[in-house]
């Protein structure tokens, strides 16, 4: 089976940095994805990690440690539009965690 | 716009009824996935088709079935509907079968069972 854990909610201030953690347990591992989802909308792809280390893409970075079953998504220079749910998912077909609802406040 | 098209966008139906949700994948994508998202369960994988063949099943109820047609569009059939089936149903597609392929989601079909 597969189990993915993320914090349910987080709040951060505009312009700040926030780190959203994800831990997973799987019988096999094919890669870890992060998606962003605004309420009532489709999830959109943010990042993919299959090897250990940090992947940077603009204001967003994602880190993976396969030995620890751990990933994080780092969002820098937070903007109000970053208020959304962030979904951690593993393998193919993707199995998603329940998501972390991020609120960015002024 | 992801390129994945789903119809209808909204659907209201009564308990016991049957509905069909339709999905057209991105041009050239051979894989189609169906997901169900309800408030308390998050995004749940239902089923995966690749080039017309079923490849993986997730938490799909026996009352639900799907197929992928030769033109690669897919349909999800939901029958004997119950109130608890009310959810947002997403279709997603990807180019290949290989691991690590990004999947792209459609806008979803909102199903309300009354």
HADDOCK unambig.tbl for C-alpha pairs under 7 A between the chains (distance, minus, plus):
assign (segid A and resid 30 and name CA) (segid B and resid 99 and name CA) 5.83 0.50 0.50
assign (segid A and resid 30 and name CA) (segid B and resid 100 and name CA) 6.59 0.50 0.50
assign (segid A and resid 31 and name CA) (segid B and resid 100 and name CA) 5.97 0.50 0.50
assign (segid A and resid 41 and name CA) (segid B and resid 107 and name CA) 6.12 0.50 0.50
assign (segid A and resid 42 and name CA) (segid B and resid 105 and name CA) 5.87 0.50 0.50
assign (segid A and resid 42 and name CA) (segid B and resid 106 and name CA) 6.15 0.50 0.50
assign (segid A and resid 42 and name CA) (segid B and resid 107 and name CA) 4.98 0.50 0.50
assign (segid A and resid 42 and name CA) (segid B and resid 108 and name CA) 6.66 0.50 0.50
assign (segid A and resid 43 and name CA) (segid B and resid 105 and name CA) 6.30 0.50 0.50
assign (segid A and resid 91 and name CA) (segid B and resid 99 and name CA) 6.94 0.50 0.50
assign (segid A and resid 92 and name CA) (segid B and resid 99 and name CA) 5.63 0.50 0.50
assign (segid A and resid 95 and name CA) (segid B and resid 45 and name CA) 6.53 0.50 0.50
assign (segid A and resid 96 and name CA) (segid B and resid 43 and name CA) 6.14 0.50 0.50
assign (segid A and resid 98 and name CA) (segid B and resid 41 and name CA) 6.98 0.50 0.50
assign (segid A and resid 98 and name CA) (segid B and resid 42 and name CA) 4.73 0.50 0.50
assign (segid A and resid 98 and name CA) (segid B and resid 43 and name CA) 6.81 0.50 0.50
